[in-house]
């Protein structure tokens, strides 16, 4: 899934720091990275859901006055990882 929130740079920096600190508090893996030449935050978290564990892979970044979140989720870790790696290699953002 993809989500967009329009905001200025100062608001975006605060929002992205909040996302990072919340993820760390939930014991997610948080990594600073680059995506299409833009600084980004990559988050990986596994959340128990009944008999399954949902595996979330997320990428957050700021581009053209938008905070953008791109995510992949699957109850199979290998599928989440493969889809997320493919997304990072092939996703083209046109805004």
N, C-alpha and C positions, 0 to 999 in steps of 0.2 A: 504494500500500500504506500501511497505518497500523500503527504499533507503539507500545505503551505500556510504560512502566517505572515502577513505584511507588517513590517515594523522597521523603524530606523536602526542604524548600526548600534547605537548605545543600548536600546531596548533588546536588540538581538543578542548582544554580548551577555547581558544579564540573563536572558532566557536560556542561552546555551550553557552558562555556568550552573544554572538551576537544574537543567537536565542532567548535567554531569554529576553534580553533588547528589541528586536523588538516586541516580543509578549506582553510585558508589555506596550510598547508604543501604541499597537493596542487594549489595554484594555482587553487582554485575561487573563484567570485565569492561573497562573503559580505556580507549586508546585514541590518542591524537594522530590524525593521518591527513592525507591529501586525497581529494576526489575531484577529478577533472581540473586539476590545478588550483583548487580552492581548499583552504584549511577546513578540516571536518573532524567530527568526533564520531568514533565507531563504538557502539555498545553491543554487548552480547550478554544475554541473560536467559536462564532456564527457570521456568516457573511451574511448580507442580499444579496439575489440574486433574483431580480425581485419579484415575488409573494411569494417566499419561503425564509427561512433562513437556510443556510447550517451550520450544526453543525460539527465541526472538533474536534477530540480527538487525541492528538499526544503524542508520547513518544520519547525522544531523549537521547541517551547514547553512551558511548565510550567502545568498546570491541575489543580486538585483533587488534589494530591499525586501527580501523574503527569507524567513527561516524555513528551511525545507527539511522534512523528515522522510526518509525512505526506509521501509522495513520489510522483512521477510519473516514468516513464522511457520513452523512445522513441528509436529510432535516427534519427528525423526531428526536427530542432530545432523546426520550426514546430508540430508536433503536441504535443511536450512543453510548449512555451510556452503554447499554447492550452488544453490540458488543465489545466495548473497555474493559469493565470489564472481559468479557470472554477471550479476547486476552491476557490481563495481567495475567490471571490465567493459561492459557493453552499454550501460545506461547513458543516454544522451539527453541532457536537459536543455530545453529551448524556451527560455523566457527572457 
